[in-house]
Amino acid sequence: MNQKIIRDSHDYPGNFAYQEFLPDDLTNTPFYEPGENAREKQTKDFLHQRWQGKYNY
């Protein structure tokens, strides 16, 4: 069994620990694609900052 270390987000800057909990075959799979309206652009910017471009936000 492939066990992963779970990091406490509160121990990292911005309360975000760069980690995934998905099965390996779903790793790097985006599940949300923000639109171009003002609110979703804010969400897109937030996700880009957090994931550092991982999902092409």
C-alpha positions in Angstrom: 0.0 0.0 0.0 1.4 3.4 -1.0 1.0 5.6 2.1 1.4 9.3 1.9 2.5 11.7 4.6 -0.3 14.1 5.4 1.0 17.6 6.1 -0.9 20.1 8.4 -1.7 23.1 6.2 -1.5 25.3 9.3 2.3 24.7 9.4 2.8 26.3 6.0 2.7 29.9 4.6 -0.8 30.9 3.7 -2.1 27.8 5.4 -1.6 25.7 2.2 0.4 22.5 2.0 1.2 21.5 -1.6 -0.2 18.0 -1.5 -2.9 15.8 -3.1 -5.0 13.0 -1.6 -6.2 11.5 -4.9 -5.3 8.1 -6.1 -2.2 8.1 -8.4 -4.3 7.6 -11.6 -6.1 10.9 -10.8 -3.0 12.9 -9.9 -2.7 16.2 -11.9 -6.3 15.9 -13.0 -8.1 19.3 -12.9 -11.7 19.1 -11.6 -12.6 22.7 -12.0 -12.0 25.2 -14.8 -12.8 28.8 -13.8 -14.7 31.0 -16.3 -13.8 34.6 -17.3 -16.3 36.5 -15.2 -14.9 38.7 -12.4 -15.5 36.3 -9.5 -14.2 33.3 -11.3 -11.1 35.3 -12.3 -10.4 36.0 -8.6 -10.8 32.2 -8.0 -8.5 31.5 -10.9 -5.8 33.9 -9.5 -6.2 32.3 -6.1 -5.8 28.8 -7.4 -2.8 29.8 -9.5 -1.1 31.3 -6.5 -1.8 28.2 -4.4 -0.9 25.5 -7.0 1.9 27.5 -8.6 0.6 26.8 -12.1 0.2 23.0 -11.6 -3.2 22.9 -13.2 -2.6 25.8 -15.7 -4.8 28.2 -13.8 
